[in-house]
Amino acid sequence: MDVELLEIRQHMSQFPPFDALSDELLDAIAENVEVRYFKTGSDILYLNERVEDLYYIRSGAVEVYRRQGDLYNRLGEGDIFGHFSLLRNHRVRFPAKAIEDTLIYFIPDAIFQRLCEEDDHFADFVELERPRLESIAEEQKKSNDMMVTRIRKLLTRYPVMVDVTTSVQAAAQQMTDAQASALLVLKQGADEPRYSFKDSEGESWQMCGIMTDSDFRTAVVAKGLDPSTPIEKVISHRLITVQSDVSIYEAMLIMLRNNVHHLPVLYRQRPVGVVHLSDIIRYETHSGLYLVSNIFNQASVEGLARLAPDVRAAFVRMVQEGANSQMVGSALSTIGRSFTRRLLELAEESLGPPPVPYCYMVNGSMARNEQTIVTDQDNALVLSDAFDPEQHDEYFYQLAKFVSDGLDACGYTYCKGDVMATNTQWRQPLKVWKGYFHDWMANPTPEKLLHSSIFFDLDSAYGEDVYIEELQDLIATQAPKSPLFLAAMARNALNRTPPLGVFRTFVMEKDGKQNNSINLKRRGTAPMVDLIRVHALACGAKAQNSFERLQAINNTQLLASGVGDKLSYALEFLCLSRIRHQMIDLQEERTPDNNIEPENVESQERHGLKDAFQVLSNAQKFLKFRYPVPASRQGQR
């Protein structure tokens, strides 16, 4: 095989679906391709013309259109098109045009049909039309069993269930007979729709609580209660449940996040089993489980700080075992919340009970469940409206300082922008926070837009969750009604652009420190999160996680069909690349950061990064047109 054919073969072997082909099939392609050049703006395929080849982009960029003329897809190096036509009637369904000077390999139909017949992976790829980023993301998801296996797989028997009038002694006897560590308590009626169901005889029942071995010990035996006491008097009414079709991994995170060891599993509203944390540990041991348990067993800040190396080790292990970015982000955020909760418990032990109710709010990546090993702390306190600064503020300042100092000792560095509960501005009653949010949306100055970008990713780590829910409801209700705010947020989201040059090459950092690198957070994940947030605000989504926000956006007509999926795959690739490089830094005993050097990255990852950055670039171009400045404000600009 001559040098030119070797070069063709080598290039195609880097990109899916060709990267999985046998040497024989790659040779057959290289020996039969025809190479053609198209100038910028020239048509490649016309609607309804006959097609006899598969088109592979060697260099340049191509836009593919629907028959009405709307943009369908934008393709680059390593992408293919024309396969839909070859699989159907050999007539062009999607016209194509070169948007840069473009070199294309024409693969004859006979070779295309041979590839489909002899290689199942190739056939699946072209028949499902899976672009490169989607293919990578889906393969990553399949590689981790806990992410796709349903929690119902761990159920081996129906739960023990008793009526609220059952005595604690009779309930304990039923648990003993069934060798169960928990039972569910029911009452007749259907006051709470989430937990109401009908039995086989049509009677309505409602699950109203759970009783565990630990509960019997602390709530019955330790208090010396009479054995005839109705179980309704001692049960825990705090119900944390999951549906039977959630993944084992999701169920595990819910248990860790809520610090519970027993999790009732429902099919619709009917209880079908109870999963214990040990069931999940037996199924798949992950160090994160033990780490969270260790966090809540620590009695001092010093003990918590000693767990910092374990966090790094857990991170490395998760990445090595094939966890995707959503799994890593959720696990690290859960660990971060656990540190926060334990520090708050220790603070209350030291300072005494709080004078008024409060909620400890987390923001940024922890609120979105997207933390990596490189993170600082963004937090605030939402206090009861009964808060009196003169009487109560010293307590909450000391509490905030205890927690912030403790988080710093555990590896969560102080926020450089002072977005912490130790700052009086971010330690306020609920009514003040509502005033903040209303003002930021009504008067979007640069400073208020910055605050919105930080605080409109919000979640509760401890305390009165309802305070955060009220703030989330306020945002979801008001933001879609605020076109000026959305327009300002959209333009604010364009301040950080992907590092792509005119001809799809990387643009390196020029800050004097990392001149040959790209900051994947500043130039990739952060602007992607920013633009997703704008769309989520526009459609009134209450989700905080970027992937969940994209799902909510996809349920509306806000974006064209398929765009949300492309953003999801691009975000997953950028996040995973960032996570992997942080893992390498830790393994090589370097301080992990967000920078990569493209010259030191494998070819396939470089091409994946270019694809992801291109998706981001296209999405940013759309953003400013989707949210124009209202006409009444045009003259004031």
Phi, psi and omega in degrees: 000129184284174187298319182297317180292324177297321180294318178299312181299315182297318181295313184292332182290351180273346190239141174290145004270005184287337184294342181257003182285155175289161178301322182298316181289323176297319178298319181297322178294308185301325182283349185238359182285154171243138184254131179226152182244136179233129178285159178306130178090353182276146179283141178253315179230138176252147181304130174074359175290160182281140181243134179233009184218158167266138185254127180239125183276112178281320176202158180100201183209146185225139171253136180247137188240153170285166184297336178280354179101355179286147178295128178259318182199155174239122188245155179223197184308129178090351179275159178237157172206167183095350184291328177301317181294319180294329181280347183244261187243014179063025175244141184293122175260333182233101178300153183223147181220143176282128177255357169220165171302124193228137176251128185233137171267127175264116180257118186301150181303322181299319177291319179301314180296323178296318179298318180295324182283326188259348182226109183296323180298316178297315181300316179298319183298309185285328181286328179267354183049063181261106177298167187304311182296320179296317180300315181296315183295319181291321178297320179296319181295319181292336186287347181242113188296322183296336183284334186246340181283132184282149182297335181299340179296335182273354181279128180245348180199164177286156182286154170283128183228137179227160177282155182299338182275353180298139179287156180298327179292315179295322178296316179298323179294320178296320177297318180296314181298323182272356184053044180254151178260002179201155172223158179256143183250129184241157170222155180287148181112181183213063181284328184245105185303328183297332186238020182257143181204171177245140179278185185295341179262005177088005179283141179272133179227158177225130174284127185236359178179174179225146178231128182243169175308315181298320179297319178300320182293312187275325187263343183244296186294310183298333181265358177064037182289152177296136180302339181274359180303129177299139184296338178302333184284343189236354185287158172275122180271000178278103184259119172246115185230167173223158172279155188292345183261005175287159180285159176302322182294317178299316180298319179299315181295322178298319179294316181292319183295327183257004177055048176239151181254345178240135184228107175297137180249129184246143165254108195059246179254358186270128177293131179238357178170172175230125179260135175259151181305325180296332177297319180288320179298319179296324182289316183205109182280123175233134184300334179301327179298310181292326182296314179298319177300317179296324180302313184284352176268353183280141184254004182206164176297322181298320178295320177295317182298328180291347180273353182305315177299328179293327177297314179297319180295320178296319178300310180300317183295318179299315181294317179298326183275005173092016177295141177275178187294327180293322179292315180295313181299318180293317181295314181293325177293322177296318177298316178299318177296323181295317174302315182298313181298317182293322177296322178293322177297316179295323179296317179293326176297323182280318186267344186096172181296149181294143181291332175220158178299155179207166172230131176270113185264134172250150183229177177068217188296327178293319178296326181275357186059044183228030182289149169244187181285344176257105185204155172243190181251133172233114184208168181201168176243128173253115188257158175302149178293352174278000182299131176241113184307317184295323183273326195245340191294326181298321178300311186287332174295315180296321177297313180298319180294318178303314183289314181297317177296320179294318178298319178299319179295333181270002177108359177261095190294157177301145177289126179295334179269008178061032174273078182215157183293347175288343177277122184308324181300329184254027177223080191221161176294162181303319183295328177290318178299319178297321177296318175306307187296317178300315182294318181298322180282329181279331184228074188283075172284165179307318181294319181288329175295321176298315178300318180297319180297331180273308191273349177275004161253103188218145178206163179266134175256337186189143173102215185280091182303330184299331178299315180292321179299321178295321179291320177297320178296320179299313180298312183297331181277318188272323185302315180297340180268007187239077184299326179295318179297315180296320179296319180292319178296323180296315179291327176295327181287350181265004182291333179246120185247155179292153186276058179249133177274187183300321183252038173064027173263163180282143173254119186278161177295148180227048181257008178086350182248319185235059189293339181249023186229172175235131176275106187292335176282307185295325186254357184229284187292320182296310177296330177293315177299320180299313185287327176295321179300318181300312179298321180296319177298320183294328183260008175072027180287141177261352179297148179254322180293138185297321179291322177291326175297320179296323176297318179295319179296320180297336179282356177249183176258023186293320180242154177297155181304131177091341183293317179300321179295319179298318178297321180296314180294321180294317179297317179300317181294315180296315180297316182293322177297316178299315181296317182297320181288329173293322177298317179298318177303314181294319181296327181264016174059038172254155174291120184292145176217194184255010186263143171231154175250109185307327182292339179260012181254141179299154187304315183297321179292323177300316180292322177298320178296318178299318178299313182295317178296325178293319176300316178298315181299315179297320181293324178292323178298324180288328189302312185290336177277329182289331183234075181287155174293129180307143184304326182293343181254356184301318184287346182269355184285000000 
